[in-house]
Amino acid sequence: MESILKVLAIVVIAAIFLGFFFAPSIIAYRRQHAYRYVILGINLFTGLSGIGWLIAIVWALWPAEKSLTDPVLGNVTGLGYRNTGDTQGAVAYGVERGYDEERAAHEERQRTRAR
């Protein structure tokens, strides 16, 4: 009976450890993260270092509409125009903004020609 409890305790502890260890990958998969396979790779191969796990968890939890490089590239808040162009996290916004700017420029040219 005692040995069964020891085995059960080991299984429970292992399950908790694995759940915690793979938390970044689980979160990325649940959120349908675009880079979920990359996060899984980082989690698998560098997760035990602690730094790899931290990178994976931050990337998995990072808002989808923002890029990880926003703070580095000068857009700390994620508001307004990006200082260095659109980065990976704002592809849809960048495309939409590009079309809007193109449309506005075209309308301005049309108004200028009409005068």
C-alpha angles and dihedrals in degrees: 000000000000092000091052090054091049091051091046091050091050091049092049093047091047091050091050091048093048091047091052093042094051095039093111092052093045091050092047092051093046091050092046088236113195090229098041093129092051090049089050090051093049089046094050100042104033103018096102091058090070092225091070091049091049091050091049095049093047091049092047092050097041113114111263094227092057131066124232087233095058095098091046094047095050104266101107097158097040090230126126128357120343113248096222102033130272115324128202097280096059103047095130092045091047093051091048092047090047092054091047092051091046091049092049092049091049092050090049091053090049091052091047092051093047092060 
